[in-house]
Amino acid sequence: RPIENSRKILFTRGISQMAVSVKALEWLRSTVASVSSQNVLSHLVAHRGFHHSSDETDRPIENSREAYEWAWAAGFHHAECDIAVTKDRELILCHDANFKRLALDPSAARATAPIGDLTVGQLAGLPLKSGSTAPRLVDVLRLCRAIGGPARMVVEIKPENPEAVQVLADMHTADPNLFDTVSVVMSFDLEMAQQSASLMTERFAGVSLDARPAVLYLRATEDYYGPLLSLSALDTAIVDKYLSGTDGAKPAPLDGLYIQFEQGMLTSGDPVAENLKTLCQRCVVGVWGVPEEQDTVGVAQQLVDLGVSFVNTDMPSSFV
C-alpha cells in the first residue's frame, strides 16, 4: 500500500509539474544564452546542479541527474555536486548525511538511514520528491562526457566520508578518461583535500593544471569545518602552508582555496577585495555562499574581474 500511494503521488505530481518544468527550462536556457557572450559564463558553477535552493520541485531536485543534465545542456561549463560513500563502496550524490530532507516519504527507513549503511540498490528504491532517485557519480560523469563541450563537474567530498578519496582513485583506475570531465575536487577536510592532491600528483604526473582537476581546500568565515579563513585579516603564512603542502597530517601541495563570500569583496579598495585579488594571483580561487539577493550575474562578474576562477550560483529568478 505505501508503494502504491507513492506511485499515485508521483503520477499526480508529475502531471501538474510538467508545465512548470517546461517554463523553468525555458527560463534557464534564455538566461544562460543572455550571458553566453560574457566571460563570466565559463566561471559560473551551478551549485548542486540547476535546482531550487528551498527544495521546491518546479526545478529538478538538487544533486539529481536531471539537475546536471539541464545545467550542462543549457550551456553551463561547470556544475557542483556533493558525494558520499555507500555501504557497497559506490559514490552517490547527496549533500546531507541521509535523504530525509529530499525523500518523497521522509519517514521511510531508507530516508532516515545514514547513506553509509545503505547499498546503491537500496537507494535506487528510494524515490525523491521529484520522482527521481539518487544517482551515482560515475553515471553523472558519463552523462557529462556524453554532453561534451565545456561541461565539467566540481566534486565536493563531504568530511564524513574519509574513504571517498580511495573510491575516487578506484574509479580513476577503472576509467581514467572519466576524470577529463572533472574540473575541481575539493573538501572542507584538509587531510582529505591533501589525499586528493596526492592522488592527482600520482595519476596526472607531468600534466599541467589546465588539463587535470584542481584540488582546492574549502574554507568558511564562520564556524564550520576546520579553521576559519577571512580575507579581512588574511593569514598569508597559513595559506602558504596549504599551497606548499607543509601543513596537515598528510601534507601535499594544493592548487588553491574555495572560500566563502564576504561583502568586502565587492567594494573597491576594501582590504577584503584587495586580499582576494592578491590571493587570485597566487592560486586557483573559488567563491561559494553568495547570498540569494546578491546571486546575480553582475556580482559574479565583479568576482571574476578580481581573478576568481569559480563562482557558485543557485540561479535565483533575479540572476539576470
Protein Blocks (a to p, Z undefined) as FASTA:
>chain_A
ZZmmmmmmmmmmmmmmmmmmmmmmmmmmmmmmmmmmpmklmmpccehiaadfklpakbcc
ehifklmmmmmmnopabdcddddddfkopacddfblblklmpmblmbmklmpcfklpcfk
lmmmmccfkopacddfklmmmmmmmngmjbdcdddddfklmmlmmmmmmmmmmmmmlmmm
pfbdcdfblklmmmmmmmmmmmmgoiafklcccddddddfbdcehjdddfklccfklmmm
mmnopgcjbdcddfbdcddddfklmpghiaklmmmmmmmmmmccddehiafklmcfklmm
mmmmnopabdcdehiaklZZ
